[in-house]
Amino acid sequence: MFKINSYVIFIITTIPGHIKGWTKQHHYCSVGGQCGQSCPCCRAEVYLSKIDPDAWFGACEICLKNNKNKTHIKINNKVFKI
C-alpha cells in the first residue's frame, strides 16, 4: 500500500503541464471533460480568486503552481485580485 501511494505522489508531483488538448479557457472540454465544480482547473481558479477557500481540495496542482505568484486571475472575462 505504501509503495502505491508513494508512486502516485511521485507521478502527481512530476507532471510538467496539462495534457495535449487542454486549453486555458475551456480546460479539458476539448478532450471529453466538463468544466464546473468537478473540473480541477475550475476549482483552482475559484480557490485562487478567494471565492471558496475550500476549493483547494481537488484543485489542479498545475494551475495552482502556475498561478501562485500572480496578483490577479481572470474568470469568465472578469478580473479578480488575489
mmCIF file of the N, C-alpha and C atoms, coordinates in Angstrom:
data_MODEL
# 
_entry.id   MODEL 
# 
loop_
_atom_site.group_PDB 
_atom_site.id 
_atom_site.type_symbol 
_atom_site.label_atom_id 
_atom_site.label_alt_id 
_atom_site.label_comp_id 
_atom_site.label_asym_id 
_atom_site.label_entity_id 
_atom_site.label_seq_id 
_atom_site.pdbx_PDB_ins_code 
_atom_site.Cartn_x 
_atom_site.Cartn_y 
_atom_site.Cartn_z 
_atom_site.occupancy 
_atom_site.B_iso_or_equiv 
_atom_site.pdbx_formal_charge 
_atom_site.auth_seq_id 
_atom_site.auth_comp_id 
_atom_site.auth_asym_id 
_atom_site.auth_atom_id 
_atom_site.pdbx_PDB_model_num 
ATOM 1   N N  . MET A 1 1  ? 0.816   -1.189 0.000   1.00 0.00 ? 1  MET A N  1 
ATOM 2   C CA . MET A 1 1  ? 0.000   0.000  0.000   1.00 0.00 ? 1  MET A CA 1 
ATOM 3   C C  . MET A 1 1  ? 0.859   1.252  0.000   1.00 0.00 ? 1  MET A C  1 
ATOM 4   N N  . PHE A 1 2  ? 1.883   1.277  0.805   1.00 0.00 ? 2  PHE A N  1 
ATOM 5   C CA . PHE A 1 2  ? 2.756   2.446  0.866   1.00 0.00 ? 2  PHE A CA 1 
ATOM 6   C C  . PHE A 1 2  ? 3.440   2.699  -0.465  1.00 0.00 ? 2  PHE A C  1 
ATOM 7   N N  . LYS A 1 3  ? 3.853   1.643  -1.140  1.00 0.00 ? 3  LYS A N  1 
ATOM 8   C CA . LYS A 1 3  ? 4.522   1.809  -2.419  1.00 0.00 ? 3  LYS A CA 1 
ATOM 9   C C  . LYS A 1 3  ? 3.576   2.414  -3.459  1.00 0.00 ? 3  LYS A C  1 
ATOM 10  N N  . ILE A 1 4  ? 2.330   2.005  -3.449  1.00 0.00 ? 4  ILE A N  1 
ATOM 11  C CA . ILE A 1 4  ? 1.361   2.562  -4.398  1.00 0.00 ? 4  ILE A CA 1 
ATOM 12  C C  . ILE A 1 4  ? 1.161   4.048  -4.121  1.00 0.00 ? 4  ILE A C  1 
ATOM 13  N N  . ASN A 1 5  ? 0.981   4.421  -2.865  1.00 0.00 ? 5  ASN A N  1 
ATOM 14  C CA . ASN A 1 5  ? 0.803   5.826  -2.521  1.00 0.00 ? 5  ASN A CA 1 
ATOM 15  C C  . ASN A 1 5  ? 2.028   6.648  -2.897  1.00 0.00 ? 5  ASN A C  1 
ATOM 16  N N  . SER A 1 6  ? 3.205   6.139  -2.649  1.00 0.00 ? 6  SER A N  1 
ATOM 17  C CA . SER A 1 6  ? 4.426   6.853  -2.998  1.00 0.00 ? 6  SER A CA 1 
ATOM 18  C C  . SER A 1 6  ? 4.526   7.020  -4.507  1.00 0.00 ? 6  SER A C  1 
ATOM 19  N N  . TYR A 1 7  ? 4.136   5.999  -5.245  1.00 0.00 ? 7  TYR A N  1 
ATOM 20  C CA . TYR A 1 7  ? 4.200   6.046  -6.697  1.00 0.00 ? 7  TYR A CA 1 
ATOM 21  C C  . TYR A 1 7  ? 3.229   7.089  -7.238  1.00 0.00 ? 7  TYR A C  1 
ATOM 22  N N  . VAL A 1 8  ? 2.020   7.132  -6.702  1.00 0.00 ? 8  VAL A N  1 
ATOM 23  C CA . VAL A 1 8  ? 1.016   8.097  -7.145  1.00 0.00 ? 8  VAL A CA 1 
ATOM 24  C C  . VAL A 1 8  ? 1.488   9.512  -6.834  1.00 0.00 ? 8  VAL A C  1 
ATOM 25  N N  . ILE A 1 9  ? 2.025   9.739  -5.657  1.00 0.00 ? 9  ILE A N  1 
ATOM 26  C CA . ILE A 1 9  ? 2.525   11.062 -5.284  1.00 0.00 ? 9  ILE A CA 1 
ATOM 27  C C  . ILE A 1 9  ? 3.653   11.468 -6.216  1.00 0.00 ? 9  ILE A C  1 
ATOM 28  N N  . PHE A 1 10 ? 4.529   10.535 -6.561  1.00 0.00 ? 10 PHE A N  1 
ATOM 29  C CA . PHE A 1 10 ? 5.635   10.829 -7.474  1.00 0.00 ? 10 PHE A CA 1 
ATOM 30  C C  . PHE A 1 10 ? 5.098   11.262 -8.834  1.00 0.00 ? 10 PHE A C  1 
ATOM 31  N N  . ILE A 1 11 ? 4.096   10.584 -9.341  1.00 0.00 ? 11 ILE A N  1 
ATOM 32  C CA . ILE A 1 11 ? 3.513   10.939 -10.635 1.00 0.00 ? 11 ILE A CA 1 
ATOM 33  C C  . ILE A 1 11 ? 2.891   12.328 -10.575 1.00 0.00 ? 11 ILE A C  1 
ATOM 34  N N  . ILE A 1 12 ? 2.126   12.617 -9.550  1.00 0.00 ? 12 ILE A N  1 
ATOM 35  C CA . ILE A 1 12 ? 1.460   13.908 -9.430  1.00 0.00 ? 12 ILE A CA 1 
ATOM 36  C C  . ILE A 1 12 ? 2.471   15.042 -9.342  1.00 0.00 ? 12 ILE A C  1 
ATOM 37  N N  . THR A 1 13 ? 3.542   14.860 -8.606  1.00 0.00 ? 13 THR A N  1 
ATOM 38  C CA . THR A 1 13 ? 4.494   15.948 -8.414  1.00 0.00 ? 13 THR A CA 1 
ATOM 39  C C  . THR A 1 13 ? 5.433   16.118 -9.601  1.00 0.00 ? 13 THR A C  1 
ATOM 40  N N  . THR A 1 14 ? 5.450   15.186 -10.540 1.00 0.00 ? 14 THR A N  1 
ATOM 41  C CA . THR A 1 14 ? 6.361   15.311 -11.669 1.00 0.00 ? 14 THR A CA 1 
ATOM 42  C C  . THR A 1 14 ? 5.650   15.643 -12.976 1.00 0.00 ? 14 THR A C  1 
ATOM 43  N N  . ILE A 1 15 ? 4.353   15.907 -12.941 1.00 0.00 ? 15 ILE A N  1 
ATOM 44  C CA . ILE A 1 15 ? 3.645   16.279 -14.156 1.00 0.00 ? 15 ILE A CA 1 
ATOM 45  C C  . ILE A 1 15 ? 4.073   17.691 -14.544 1.00 0.00 ? 15 ILE A C  1 
ATOM 46  N N  . PRO A 1 16 ? 4.669   17.862 -15.744 1.00 0.00 ? 16 PRO A N  1 
ATOM 47  C CA . PRO A 1 16 ? 5.180   19.179 -16.122 1.00 0.00 ? 16 PRO A CA 1 
ATOM 48  C C  . PRO A 1 16 ? 4.105   20.172 -16.570 1.00 0.00 ? 16 PRO A C  1 
ATOM 49  N N  . GLY A 1 17 ? 2.998   19.687 -17.076 1.00 0.00 ? 17 GLY A N  1 
ATOM 50  C CA . GLY A 1 17 ? 1.959   20.584 -17.567 1.00 0.00 ? 17 GLY A CA 1 
ATOM 51  C C  . GLY A 1 17 ? 0.695   19.817 -17.883 1.00 0.00 ? 17 GLY A C  1 
ATOM 52  N N  . HIS A 1 18 ? -0.290  20.528 -18.402 1.00 0.00 ? 18 HIS A N  1 
ATOM 53  C CA . HIS A 1 18 ? -1.561  19.907 -18.753 1.00 0.00 ? 18 HIS A CA 1 
ATOM 54  C C  . HIS A 1 18 ? -1.400  19.012 -19.981 1.00 0.00 ? 18 HIS A C  1 
ATOM 55  N N  . ILE A 1 19 ? -2.332  18.091 -20.161 1.00 0.00 ? 19 ILE A N  1 
ATOM 56  C CA . ILE A 1 19 ? -2.266  17.160 -21.279 1.00 0.00 ? 19 ILE A CA 1 
ATOM 57  C C  . ILE A 1 19 ? -2.562  17.862 -22.599 1.00 0.00 ? 19 ILE A C  1 
ATOM 58  N N  . LYS A 1 20 ? -2.181  17.224 -23.688 1.00 0.00 ? 20 LYS A N  1 
ATOM 59  C CA . LYS A 1 20 ? -2.447  17.763 -25.018 1.00 0.00 ? 20 LYS A CA 1 
ATOM 60  C C  . LYS A 1 20 ? -3.958  17.868 -25.211 1.00 0.00 ? 20 LYS A C  1 
ATOM 61  N N  . GLY A 1 21 ? -4.421  18.995 -25.705 1.00 0.00 ? 21 GLY A N  1 
ATOM 62  C CA . GLY A 1 21 ? -5.842  19.231 -25.883 1.00 0.00 ? 21 GLY A CA 1 
ATOM 63  C C  . GLY A 1 21 ? -6.417  20.170 -24.833 1.00 0.00 ? 21 GLY A C  1 
ATOM 64  N N  . TRP A 1 22 ? -5.682  20.392 -23.728 1.00 0.00 ? 22 TRP A N  1 
ATOM 65  C CA . TRP A 1 22 ? -6.133  21.300 -22.676 1.00 0.00 ? 22 TRP A CA 1 
ATOM 66  C C  . TRP A 1 22 ? -6.002  22.729 -23.175 1.00 0.00 ? 22 TRP A C  1 
ATOM 67  N N  . THR A 1 23 ? -6.981  23.575 -22.858 1.00 0.00 ? 23 THR A N  1 
ATOM 68  C CA . THR A 1 23 ? -6.887  24.994 -23.210 1.00 0.00 ? 23 THR A CA 1 
ATOM 69  C C  . THR A 1 23 ? -7.121  25.834 -21.963 1.00 0.00 ? 23 THR A C  1 
ATOM 70  N N  . LYS A 1 24 ? -6.576  27.035 -21.960 1.00 0.00 ? 24 LYS A N  1 
ATOM 71  C CA . LYS A 1 24 ? -6.690  27.918 -20.807 1.00 0.00 ? 24 LYS A CA 1 
ATOM 72  C C  . LYS A 1 24 ? -8.135  28.325 -20.547 1.00 0.00 ? 24 LYS A C  1 
ATOM 73  N N  . GLN A 1 25 ? -8.912  28.485 -21.610 1.00 0.00 ? 25 GLN A N  1 
ATOM 74  C CA . GLN A 1 25 ? -10.292 28.929 -21.444 1.00 0.00 ? 25 GLN A CA 1 
ATOM 75  C C  . GLN A 1 25 ? -11.262 27.784 -21.178 1.00 0.00 ? 25 GLN A C  1 
ATOM 76  N N  . HIS A 1 26 ? -11.085 26.656 -21.863 1.00 0.00 ? 26 HIS A N  1 
ATOM 77  C CA . HIS A 1 26 ? -12.055 25.566 -21.772 1.00 0.00 ? 26 HIS A CA 1 
ATOM 78  C C  . HIS A 1 26 ? -11.521 24.322 -21.057 1.00 0.00 ? 26 HIS A C  1 
ATOM 79  N N  . HIS A 1 27 ? -10.332 24.421 -20.514 1.00 0.00 ? 27 HIS A N  1 
ATOM 80  C CA . HIS A 1 27 ? -9.707  23.352 -19.748 1.00 0.00 ? 27 HIS A CA 1 
ATOM 81  C C  . HIS A 1 27 ? -9.762  22.020 -20.488 1.00 0.00 ? 27 HIS A C  1 
ATOM 82  N N  . TYR A 1 28 ? -10.452 21.014 -19.947 1.00 0.00 ? 28 TYR A N  1 
ATOM 83  C CA . TYR A 1 28 ? -10.454 19.674 -20.539 1.00 0.00 ? 28 TYR A CA 1 
ATOM 84  C C  . TYR A 1 28 ? -11.668 19.391 -21.426 1.00 0.00 ? 28 TYR A C  1 
ATOM 85  N N  . CYS A 1 29 ? -12.471 20.405 -21.732 1.00 0.00 ? 29 CYS A N  1 
ATOM 86  C CA . CYS A 1 29 ? -13.687 20.191 -22.535 1.00 0.00 ? 29 CYS A CA 1 
ATOM 87  C C  . CYS A 1 29 ? -13.388 19.614 -23.912 1.00 0.00 ? 29 CYS A C  1 
ATOM 88  N N  . SER A 1 30 ? -12.284 20.013 -24.521 1.00 0.00 ? 30 SER A N  1 
ATOM 89  C CA . SER A 1 30 ? -11.967 19.527 -25.867 1.00 0.00 ? 30 SER A CA 1 
ATOM 90  C C  . SER A 1 30 ? -11.496 18.071 -25.882 1.00 0.00 ? 30 SER A C  1 
ATOM 91  N N  . VAL A 1 31 ? -11.237 17.509 -24.713 1.00 0.00 ? 31 VAL A N  1 
ATOM 92  C CA . VAL A 1 31 ? -10.814 16.105 -24.636 1.00 0.00 ? 31 VAL A CA 1 
ATOM 93  C C  . VAL A 1 31 ? -11.818 15.269 -23.839 1.00 0.00 ? 31 VAL A C  1 
ATOM 94  N N  . GLY A 1 32 ? -13.065 15.726 -23.808 1.00 0.00 ? 32 GLY A N  1 
ATOM 95  C CA . GLY A 1 32 ? -14.129 14.942 -23.187 1.00 0.00 ? 32 GLY A CA 1 
ATOM 96  C C  . GLY A 1 32 ? -14.476 15.301 -21.759 1.00 0.00 ? 32 GLY A C  1 
ATOM 97  N N  . GLY A 1 33 ? -13.818 16.279 -21.175 1.00 0.00 ? 33 GLY A N  1 
ATOM 98  C CA . GLY A 1 33 ? -14.119 16.676 -19.800 1.00 0.00 ? 33 GLY A CA 1 
ATOM 99  C C  . GLY A 1 33 ? -15.197 17.742 -19.753 1.00 0.00 ? 33 GLY A C  1 
ATOM 100 N N  . GLN A 1 34 ? -15.560 18.139 -18.559 1.00 0.00 ? 34 GLN A N  1 
ATOM 101 C CA . GLN A 1 34 ? -16.546 19.191 -18.361 1.00 0.00 ? 34 GLN A CA 1 
ATOM 102 C C  . GLN A 1 34 ? -16.018 20.188 -17.342 1.00 0.00 ? 34 GLN A C  1 
ATOM 103 N N  . CYS A 1 35 ? -16.310 21.451 -17.579 1.00 0.00 ? 35 CYS A N  1 
ATOM 104 C CA . CYS A 1 35 ? -15.937 22.480 -16.605 1.00 0.00 ? 35 CYS A CA 1 
ATOM 105 C C  . CYS A 1 35 ? -17.035 22.600 -15.556 1.00 0.00 ? 35 CYS A C  1 
ATOM 106 N N  . GLY A 1 36 ? -16.649 23.090 -14.411 1.00 0.00 ? 36 GLY A N  1 
ATOM 107 C CA . GLY A 1 36 ? -17.592 23.238 -13.307 1.00 0.00 ? 36 GLY A CA 1 
ATOM 108 C C  . GLY A 1 36 ? -16.951 22.768 -12.020 1.00 0.00 ? 36 GLY A C  1 
ATOM 109 N N  . GLN A 1 37 ? -17.759 22.402 -11.058 1.00 0.00 ? 37 GLN A N  1 
ATOM 110 C CA . GLN A 1 37 ? -17.252 22.020 -9.749  1.00 0.00 ? 37 GLN A CA 1 
ATOM 111 C C  . GLN A 1 37 ? -16.350 20.786 -9.799  1.00 0.00 ? 37 GLN A C  1 
ATOM 112 N N  . SER A 1 38 ? -16.585 19.891 -10.741 1.00 0.00 ? 38 SER A N  1 
ATOM 113 C CA . SER A 1 38 ? -15.763 18.684 -10.819 1.00 0.00 ? 38 SER A CA 1 
ATOM 114 C C  . SER A 1 38 ? -14.484 18.887 -11.629 1.00 0.00 ? 38 SER A C  1 
ATOM 115 N N  . CYS A 1 39 ? -14.315 20.039 -12.254 1.00 0.00 ? 39 CYS A N  1 
ATOM 116 C CA . CYS A 1 39 ? -13.117 20.333 -13.046 1.00 0.00 ? 39 CYS A CA 1 
ATOM 117 C C  . CYS A 1 39 ? -12.010 20.841 -12.115 1.00 0.00 ? 39 CYS A C  1 
ATOM 118 N N  . PRO A 1 40 ? -10.867 20.170 -12.086 1.00 0.00 ? 40 PRO A N  1 
ATOM 119 C CA . PRO A 1 40 ? -9.805  20.594 -11.179 1.00 0.00 ? 40 PRO A CA 1 
ATOM 120 C C  . PRO A 1 40 ? -9.272  21.994 -11.503 1.00 0.00 ? 40 PRO A C  1 
ATOM 121 N N  . CYS A 1 41 ? -9.283  22.377 -12.774 1.00 0.00 ? 41 CYS A N  1 
ATOM 122 C CA . CYS A 1 41 ? -8.793  23.707 -13.159 1.00 0.00 ? 41 CYS A CA 1 
ATOM 123 C C  . CYS A 1 41 ? -9.765  24.793 -12.713 1.00 0.00 ? 41 CYS A C  1 
ATOM 124 N N  . CYS A 1 42 ? -11.060 24.528 -12.838 1.00 0.00 ? 42 CYS A N  1 
ATOM 125 C CA . CYS A 1 42 ? -12.066 25.473 -12.345 1.00 0.00 ? 42 CYS A CA 1 
ATOM 126 C C  . CYS A 1 42 ? -11.962 25.619 -10.835 1.00 0.00 ? 42 CYS A C  1 
ATOM 127 N N  . ARG A 1 43 ? -11.734 24.514 -10.143 1.00 0.00 ? 43 ARG A N  1 
ATOM 128 C CA . ARG A 1 43 ? -11.603 24.570 -8.686  1.00 0.00 ? 43 ARG A CA 1 
ATOM 129 C C  . ARG A 1 43 ? -10.381 25.401 -8.303  1.00 0.00 ? 43 ARG A C  1 
ATOM 130 N N  . ALA A 1 44 ? -9.293  25.275 -9.060  1.00 0.00 ? 44 ALA A N  1 
ATOM 131 C CA . ALA A 1 44 ? -8.096  26.075 -8.785  1.00 0.00 ? 44 ALA A CA 1 
ATOM 132 C C  . ALA A 1 44 ? -8.382  27.558 -8.996  1.00 0.00 ? 44 ALA A C  1 
ATOM 133 N N  . GLU A 1 45 ? -9.115  27.898 -10.054 1.00 0.00 ? 45 GLU A N  1 
ATOM 134 C CA . GLU A 1 45 ? -9.459  29.304 -10.310 1.00 0.00 ? 45 GLU A CA 1 
ATOM 135 C C  . GLU A 1 45 ? -10.305 29.876 -9.182  1.00 0.00 ? 45 GLU A C  1 
ATOM 136 N N  . VAL A 1 46 ? -11.281 29.112 -8.721  1.00 0.00 ? 46 VAL A N  1 
ATOM 137 C CA . VAL A 1 46 ? -12.155 29.576 -7.640  1.00 0.00 ? 46 VAL A CA 1 
ATOM 138 C C  . VAL A 1 46 ? -11.365 29.735 -6.344  1.00 0.00 ? 46 VAL A C  1 
ATOM 139 N N  . TYR A 1 47 ? -10.460 28.816 -6.079  1.00 0.00 ? 47 TYR A N  1 
ATOM 140 C CA . TYR A 1 47 ? -9.617  28.903 -4.881  1.00 0.00 ? 47 TYR A CA 1 
ATOM 141 C C  . TYR A 1 47 ? -8.681  30.110 -4.963  1.00 0.00 ? 47 TYR A C  1 
ATOM 142 N N  . LEU A 1 48 ? -8.005  30.281 -6.091  1.00 0.00 ? 48 LEU A N  1 
ATOM 143 C CA . LEU A 1 48 ? -7.052  31.377 -6.248  1.00 0.00 ? 48 LEU A CA 1 
ATOM 144 C C  . LEU A 1 48 ? -7.722  32.749 -6.219  1.00 0.00 ? 48 LEU A C  1 
ATOM 145 N N  . SER A 1 49 ? -8.976  32.806 -6.653  1.00 0.00 ? 49 SER A N  1 
ATOM 146 C CA . SER A 1 49 ? -9.694  34.081 -6.623  1.00 0.00 ? 49 SER A CA 1 
ATOM 147 C C  . SER A 1 49 ? -10.299 34.355 -5.245  1.00 0.00 ? 49 SER A C  1 
ATOM 148 N N  . LYS A 1 50 ? -10.100 33.416 -4.310  1.00 0.00 ? 50 LYS A N  1 
ATOM 149 C CA . LYS A 1 50 ? -10.570 33.521 -2.929  1.00 0.00 ? 50 LYS A CA 1 
ATOM 150 C C  . LYS A 1 50 ? -12.099 33.556 -2.817  1.00 0.00 ? 50 LYS A C  1 
ATOM 151 N N  . ILE A 1 51 ? -12.763 32.984 -3.812  1.00 0.00 ? 51 ILE A N  1 
ATOM 152 C CA . ILE A 1 51 ? -14.216 32.861 -3.761  1.00 0.00 ? 51 ILE A CA 1 
ATOM 153 C C  . ILE A 1 51 ? -14.589 31.743 -2.802  1.00 0.00 ? 51 ILE A C  1 
ATOM 154 N N  . ASP A 1 52 ? -13.840 30.638 -2.843  1.00 0.00 ? 52 ASP A N  1 
ATOM 155 C CA . ASP A 1 52 ? -14.102 29.495 -1.975  1.00 0.00 ? 52 ASP A CA 1 
ATOM 156 C C  . ASP A 1 52 ? -12.775 28.978 -1.420  1.00 0.00 ? 52 ASP A C  1 
ATOM 157 N N  . PRO A 1 53 ? -12.473 29.245 -0.153  1.00 0.00 ? 53 PRO A N  1 
ATOM 158 C CA . PRO A 1 53 ? -11.195 28.810 0.419   1.00 0.00 ? 53 PRO A CA 1 
ATOM 159 C C  . PRO A 1 53 ? -11.054 27.290 0.530   1.00 0.00 ? 53 PRO A C  1 
ATOM 160 N N  . ASP A 1 54 ? -12.155 26.551 0.420   1.00 0.00 ? 54 ASP A N  1 
ATOM 161 C CA . ASP A 1 54 ? -12.096 25.094 0.480   1.00 0.00 ? 54 ASP A CA 1 
ATOM 162 C C  . ASP A 1 54 ? -11.903 24.451 -0.891  1.00 0.00 ? 54 ASP A C  1 
ATOM 163 N N  . ALA A 1 55 ? -11.877 25.245 -1.938  1.00 0.00 ? 55 ALA A N  1 
ATOM 164 C CA . ALA A 1 55 ? -11.758 24.705 -3.290  1.00 0.00 ? 55 ALA A CA 1 
ATOM 165 C C  . ALA A 1 55 ? -10.365 24.147 -3.582  1.00 0.00 ? 55 ALA A C  1 
ATOM 166 N N  . TRP A 1 56 ? -9.404  24.342 -2.688  1.00 0.00 ? 56 TRP A N  1 
ATOM 167 C CA . TRP A 1 56 ? -8.069  23.777 -2.886  1.00 0.00 ? 56 TRP A CA 1 
ATOM 168 C C  . TRP A 1 56 ? -8.135  22.258 -2.953  1.00 0.00 ? 56 TRP A C  1 
ATOM 169 N N  . PHE A 1 57 ? -9.126  21.687 -2.254  1.00 0.00 ? 57 PHE A N  1 
ATOM 170 C CA . PHE A 1 57 ? -9.257  20.234 -2.252  1.00 0.00 ? 57 PHE A CA 1 
ATOM 171 C C  . PHE A 1 57 ? -9.764  19.785 -3.620  1.00 0.00 ? 57 PHE A C  1 
ATOM 172 N N  . GLY A 1 58 ? -8.961  19.067 -4.342  1.00 0.00 ? 58 GLY A N  1 
ATOM 173 C CA . GLY A 1 58 ? -9.318  18.621 -5.679  1.00 0.00 ? 58 GLY A CA 1 
ATOM 174 C C  . GLY A 1 58 ? -8.948  19.604 -6.775  1.00 0.00 ? 58 GLY A C  1 
ATOM 175 N N  . ALA A 1 59 ? -8.271  20.700 -6.392  1.00 0.00 ? 59 ALA A N  1 
ATOM 176 C CA . ALA A 1 59 ? -7.859  21.693 -7.385  1.00 0.00 ? 59 ALA A CA 1 
ATOM 177 C C  . ALA A 1 59 ? -6.652  21.181 -8.170  1.00 0.00 ? 59 ALA A C  1 
ATOM 178 N N  . CYS A 1 60 ? -6.530  21.662 -9.378  1.00 0.00 ? 60 CYS A N  1 
ATOM 179 C CA . CYS A 1 60 ? -5.433  21.269 -10.263 1.00 0.00 ? 60 CYS A CA 1 
ATOM 180 C C  . CYS A 1 60 ? -4.104  21.790 -9.717  1.00 0.00 ? 60 CYS A C  1 
ATOM 181 N N  . GLU A 1 61 ? -3.194  20.875 -9.429  1.00 0.00 ? 61 GLU A N  1 
ATOM 182 C CA . GLU A 1 61 ? -1.887  21.242 -8.883  1.00 0.00 ? 61 GLU A CA 1 
ATOM 183 C C  . GLU A 1 61 ? -1.083  22.065 -9.886  1.00 0.00 ? 61 GLU A C  1 
ATOM 184 N N  . ILE A 1 62 ? -1.256  21.796 -11.161 1.00 0.00 ? 62 ILE A N  1 
ATOM 185 C CA . ILE A 1 62 ? -0.531  22.533 -12.196 1.00 0.00 ? 62 ILE A CA 1 
ATOM 186 C C  . ILE A 1 62 ? -0.998  23.985 -12.213 1.00 0.00 ? 62 ILE A C  1 
ATOM 187 N N  . CYS A 1 63 ? -2.314  24.195 -12.189 1.00 0.00 ? 63 CYS A N  1 
ATOM 188 C CA . CYS A 1 63 ? -2.856  25.558 -12.171 1.00 0.00 ? 63 CYS A CA 1 
ATOM 189 C C  . CYS A 1 63 ? -2.442  26.300 -10.904 1.00 0.00 ? 63 CYS A C  1 
ATOM 190 N N  . LEU A 1 64 ? -2.490  25.622 -9.770  1.00 0.00 ? 64 LEU A N  1 
ATOM 191 C CA . LEU A 1 64 ? -2.087  26.259 -8.510  1.00 0.00 ? 64 LEU A CA 1 
ATOM 192 C C  . LEU A 1 64 ? -0.625  26.678 -8.568  1.00 0.00 ? 64 LEU A C  1 
ATOM 193 N N  . LYS A 1 65 ? 0.214   25.791 -9.066  1.00 0.00 ? 65 LYS A N  1 
ATOM 194 C CA . LYS A 1 65 ? 1.646   26.084 -9.148  1.00 0.00 ? 65 LYS A CA 1 
ATOM 195 C C  . LYS A 1 65 ? 1.917   27.223 -10.130 1.00 0.00 ? 65 LYS A C  1 
ATOM 196 N N  . ASN A 1 66 ? 1.254   27.201 -11.282 1.00 0.00 ? 66 ASN A N  1 
ATOM 197 C CA . ASN A 1 66 ? 1.493   28.215 -12.308 1.00 0.00 ? 66 ASN A CA 1 
ATOM 198 C C  . ASN A 1 66 ? 0.965   29.588 -11.918 1.00 0.00 ? 66 ASN A C  1 
ATOM 199 N N  . ASN A 1 67 ? 0.012   29.658 -11.008 1.00 0.00 ? 67 ASN A N  1 
ATOM 200 C CA . ASN A 1 67 ? -0.615  30.925 -10.651 1.00 0.00 ? 67 ASN A CA 1 
ATOM 201 C C  . ASN A 1 67 ? -0.267  31.420 -9.259  1.00 0.00 ? 67 ASN A C  1 
ATOM 202 N N  . LYS A 1 68 ? 0.619   30.746 -8.544  1.00 0.00 ? 68 LYS A N  1 
ATOM 203 C CA . LYS A 1 68 ? 0.868   31.106 -7.146  1.00 0.00 ? 68 LYS A CA 1 
ATOM 204 C C  . LYS A 1 68 ? 1.531   32.475 -6.980  1.00 0.00 ? 68 LYS A C  1 
ATOM 205 N N  . ASN A 1 69 ? 2.222   32.976 -7.990  1.00 0.00 ? 69 ASN A N  1 
ATOM 206 C CA . ASN A 1 69 ? 2.879   34.275 -7.866  1.00 0.00 ? 69 ASN A CA 1 
ATOM 207 C C  . ASN A 1 69 ? 2.110   35.406 -8.544  1.00 0.00 ? 69 ASN A C  1 
ATOM 208 N N  . LYS A 1 70 ? 0.942   35.109 -9.069  1.00 0.00 ? 70 LYS A N  1 
ATOM 209 C CA . LYS A 1 70 ? 0.151   36.132 -9.738  1.00 0.00 ? 70 LYS A CA 1 
ATOM 210 C C  . LYS A 1 70 ? -0.660  36.932 -8.719  1.00 0.00 ? 70 LYS A C  1 
ATOM 211 N N  . THR A 1 71 ? -0.964  38.168 -9.071  1.00 0.00 ? 71 THR A N  1 
ATOM 212 C CA . THR A 1 71 ? -1.748  39.017 -8.178  1.00 0.00 ? 71 THR A CA 1 
ATOM 213 C C  . THR A 1 71 ? -3.192  39.142 -8.638  1.00 0.00 ? 71 THR A C  1 
ATOM 214 N N  . HIS A 1 72 ? -3.494  38.738 -9.887  1.00 0.00 ? 72 HIS A N  1 
ATOM 215 C CA . HIS A 1 72 ? -4.847  38.791 -10.421 1.00 0.00 ? 72 HIS A CA 1 
ATOM 216 C C  . HIS A 1 72 ? -5.135  37.516 -11.199 1.00 0.00 ? 72 HIS A C  1 
ATOM 217 N N  . ILE A 1 73 ? -6.393  37.142 -11.259 1.00 0.00 ? 73 ILE A N  1 
ATOM 218 C CA . ILE A 1 73 ? -6.797  35.974 -12.031 1.00 0.00 ? 73 ILE A CA 1 
ATOM 219 C C  . ILE A 1 73 ? -8.056  36.338 -12.815 1.00 0.00 ? 73 ILE A C  1 
ATOM 220 N N  . LYS A 1 74 ? -8.186  35.792 -14.010 1.00 0.00 ? 74 LYS A N  1 
ATOM 221 C CA . LYS A 1 74 ? -9.325  36.108 -14.869 1.00 0.00 ? 74 LYS A CA 1 
ATOM 222 C C  . LYS A 1 74 ? -10.250 34.901 -14.954 1.00 0.00 ? 74 LYS A C  1 
ATOM 223 N N  . ILE A 1 75 ? -11.523 35.090 -14.619 1.00 0.00 ? 75 ILE A N  1 
ATOM 224 C CA . ILE A 1 75 ? -12.530 34.041 -14.702 1.00 0.00 ? 75 ILE A CA 1 
ATOM 225 C C  . ILE A 1 75 ? -13.725 34.608 -15.459 1.00 0.00 ? 75 ILE A C  1 
ATOM 226 N N  . ASN A 1 76 ? -14.091 33.938 -16.547 1.00 0.00 ? 76 ASN A N  1 
ATOM 227 C CA . ASN A 1 76 ? -15.227 34.385 -17.368 1.00 0.00 ? 76 ASN A CA 1 
ATOM 228 C C  . ASN A 1 76 ? -15.124 35.868 -17.722 1.00 0.00 ? 76 ASN A C  1 
ATOM 229 N N  . ASN A 1 77 ? -13.955 36.282 -18.192 1.00 0.00 ? 77 ASN A N  1 
ATOM 230 C CA . ASN A 1 77 ? -13.688 37.651 -18.607 1.00 0.00 ? 77 ASN A CA 1 
ATOM 231 C C  . ASN A 1 77 ? -13.821 38.682 -17.487 1.00 0.00 ? 77 ASN A C  1 
ATOM 232 N N  . LYS A 1 78 ? -13.808 38.254 -16.232 1.00 0.00 ? 78 LYS A N  1 
ATOM 233 C CA . LYS A 1 78 ? -13.792 39.165 -15.094 1.00 0.00 ? 78 LYS A CA 1 
ATOM 234 C C  . LYS A 1 78 ? -12.467 38.988 -14.359 1.00 0.00 ? 78 LYS A C  1 
ATOM 235 N N  . VAL A 1 79 ? -11.860 40.075 -13.959 1.00 0.00 ? 79 VAL A N  1 
ATOM 236 C CA . VAL A 1 79 ? -10.564 40.033 -13.286 1.00 0.00 ? 79 VAL A CA 1 
ATOM 237 C C  . VAL A 1 79 ? -10.775 40.165 -11.786 1.00 0.00 ? 79 VAL A C  1 
ATOM 238 N N  . PHE A 1 80 ? -10.144 39.249 -11.032 1.00 0.00 ? 80 PHE A N  1 
ATOM 239 C CA . PHE A 1 80 ? -10.233 39.250 -9.579  1.00 0.00 ? 80 PHE A CA 1 
ATOM 240 C C  . PHE A 1 80 ? -8.834  39.435 -9.005  1.00 0.00 ? 80 PHE A C  1 
ATOM 241 N N  . LYS A 1 81 ? -8.716  40.265 -7.980  1.00 0.00 ? 81 LYS A N  1 
ATOM 242 C CA . LYS A 1 81 ? -7.459  40.426 -7.269  1.00 0.00 ? 81 LYS A CA 1 
ATOM 243 C C  . LYS A 1 81 ? -7.300  39.258 -6.305  1.00 0.00 ? 81 LYS A C  1 
ATOM 244 N N  . ILE A 1 82 ? -6.130  38.689 -6.291  1.00 0.00 ? 82 ILE A N  1 
ATOM 245 C CA . ILE A 1 82 ? -5.875  37.544 -5.422  1.00 0.00 ? 82 ILE A CA 1 
ATOM 246 C C  . ILE A 1 82 ? -5.347  38.035 -4.081  1.00 0.00 ? 82 ILE A C  1 
# 
